[in-house]
Amino acid sequence: MSIRSGGTTRDQEASAPGPTLTVMSPAEAAQSETSPVRLTGGLPETVLPEESEAVRSGLEAALAQPGERRRHAVADVVRSDPRSLGAWAALGSLARDDVEAYACFRVGYHRGLDALRAAGWKGSGLVRWAHDSNRGFLRCLDGLRSASGSIGEHSEEERCVQFLRQLDPAWRPDWTGIPA
């Protein structure tokens, strides 16, 4: 749909004061010398780019390692690509204590904010779990929520909950597997 402002149309009375907005047909819009206005619905949505195949396969192999070797293998993936949000989320989940988990999830969260900005995010809008490429960031944010509560940072825990709900109104904590 296109909208034209100013003037009068066959549907307006000649006595109508000031400029008006009129719905134009596609044919009228094509002939118009003004640009059509495109109306969008809802908040903008940001989808992060997929992680490289090398990182995804390295992380999959690392997570398949037994016991303590698993944490070291995931740390190696983080070393190979410190921008990998999935690797930071996995490392936070494998942390030896609450403080280590908090640190890993916080780094992943901040790396995620950088990635969102690089993808065009302007500080608001949707970042939905439905997109696989957003899940590393959302896992880091949910992990930060959980770790914040574990170390007594309850105001930060609540901010994380609110942010998760703003990013994806359908958010459910059981999606990440991180304790609520």
TAGIPE-V490689 format. One record per helix or strand of 2 or more residues. SS is the DSSP state (@ for helix, = for strand). FROM is the first residue (numbers start at 1). TO is the last residue. Records with the same first field share a line. If there is no record, write none. Layout:
SS = FROM-TO  FROM-TO
This chain:
= = 2-5  21-24
@ = 26-31  53-63  67-80  85-93  98-118  132-150  154-167  173-175
